[in-house]
């Protein structure tokens, strides 16, 4: 069998690498650069800690050419070249070396000699000599041995150089069983990561398991399962000194605003098409998706940033959502992206199984399997020695490394057994120290299938035996196992209770809820008036609630998602309402969506996700204006609306009063509740008069709408330019404004010279329209009178807006508007 150097690289490979680089001698092209990183004569060779924490001496194995010591020197150079050359390769060269930025770890081969030479030559040409810390080189190789893919190696090297105490994370959903990939294979990978200096965070997704109805939707059972799984890892040999277990139910609830604002920010910056590509993590294709299945990848992406993870160390099956996190960093202009270190997905034991399945007990070895179970499963396992084209044809993206055999027995041996340091696999009287040699012998017929399986059974049972003994000898662990085993046999069904946010401040009366408009760059007088019209239509005896959708506005990228600007908009809107109709607002309960969510985040988001699970993407598409479903945030906002409606009806009977422009979303909510046999609110659509000063499509919104922050000269200028054709009653914005002002002020007075008919006071909309239609009232007289009356109505608002907090709000809104305008101009240019 081939001998291995101190770094785990075959001595023969090291010798070839040295020969290709012509390292010995003064004329070697790379000698000058490597001289700065290779050990000097007489200096101790670079070593890595052994199993007992002691440094191992240099290997003395003989290469294929028979030269002593070549393995040690060659391997050292290989490690150094990996660290130096990887960051120097061009993007094109990296693509040649391996798709998706794949750089094999030294244990499975080094950068090709041609690329290594090119990188060294490039370094020499620049006249730069950069010493590589041997410790960094060792840690880099150790981490790379964990992943089938690394995005990206240069970033990983930079991370461990500048941040030795880096953080890795993986998440798991407690669901009852742990197979060998999640148990032994994960333990081996975690130990490598922590040995390299990292802190490993396990994100115990108990809340997600609850939402997926695992363990009958019983959170206490789910938590027991989580504790059982942790106990398995401890027994399997996982070094817990640098491992943390964080429970999602606790962490998200305690930090709800941070977590959910991060999730909403990811949603608003991500297209729906991009997020749909991630749905493989849930075992679903892109067809027949529910709205909840769009939210899940967004939440998993949010986990990464919430946990401040430097490295995502999950399986290849999670690759797409992890890459979504890197794409988000580009969109959000975050300089430091999480490194993606994706480990291999072990094949299922049956033919055609690209990965293990917890639902199929014979597709994998489970950590609680008996020795007899292991023997039976391995003896029956698919184990071809020649490629069979129809094997593992599904889920091709589960593996990034070409494998024509797709043999699960060999897969176990390669990734579980040979992942251990200095491992030797014994078959009969043969001893293999390298997986490739074993594979070649098996394919050639030198190792029989029966022999291979017998040895594999023995080795797996040796790995599982400490776990069996731990659960047999620990009363606490045994109790956990007994509970989990009992529940597994039971037919656990989810509870039928309906989760919803219970709003604080509801007094038991029927609720009449009015949805405020979404935040915009200006607070239009029309916005204030439309809310007033709807609030005034509330039935007597009802509790009138004004719902401010600040978090939804952020998700939908209103005002660039700036939460302070969104709050500023609603502060100004509320003050406008209180100034223009103080008596009305004294009877109104104002609810900020964000505050309500934070008061019961677990209940709210559970209700949102439950709604999303019953709501298809096509349902959402039919609810949004024009059916244009382009961003993930539109989907999230739609199911948040259902959660809002559920909350508003938490006290009993309710009426939802909304703008006809959002009829689709309102009907989506009421239909979803009816479909789930829940009390749906009565829907009341009430259109307010359009107060735009010109026809639709004419002029800029900024010039054709009256804003609460407009000064007197600005108002005068806008009214002067308003469309007001003599005798035209069909399209006459000034007359719409007169109707409004008469409701606020009681009368409308036109001042004019006696020669032009003298002053005229109007208290009836029909009278003024008759005069205008007949020509008695001319636009030249109507417009000045309208300007005066409108400025009189706005003057109290202007006075109130002089308060410090409101001045600050108006300034914030103006600043964000200008920044967005500048950004739009820059985007248009380039």
NORTAFEN-V813733 format. One record per helix or strand. SS is the DSSP state (a for helix, b for strand). FROM is the first residue (numbers start at 1). TO is the last residue. Records with the same first field share a line. If there is no record, write none. Layout:
SS=FROM-TO, FROM-TO
//
This chain:
b=4-4, 10-10, 49-49, 55-55, 62-62, 68-68, 149-151, 167-172, 179-179, 199-204, 243-247, 271-271, 290-290, 311-312, 315-315, 339-343, 366-366, 425-427, 430-432, 511-515, 524-524, 543-548, 588-592, 616-616, 631-631, 654-658, 682-685, 707-707, 748-750, 760-762
a=11-21, 31-34, 70-88, 91-97, 99-101, 106-108, 113-125, 134-144, 153-162, 181-195, 206-211, 214-217, 219-236, 240-242, 248-254, 256-268, 272-282, 292-306, 316-332, 361-363, 371-379, 396-398, 408-417, 435-444, 449-473, 475-489, 525-536, 550-555, 558-561, 563-580, 582-585, 593-599, 601-613, 617-623, 625-627, 632-648, 660-675, 701-704, 712-720, 733-745, 754-756, 765-774, 779-800, 804-829
//
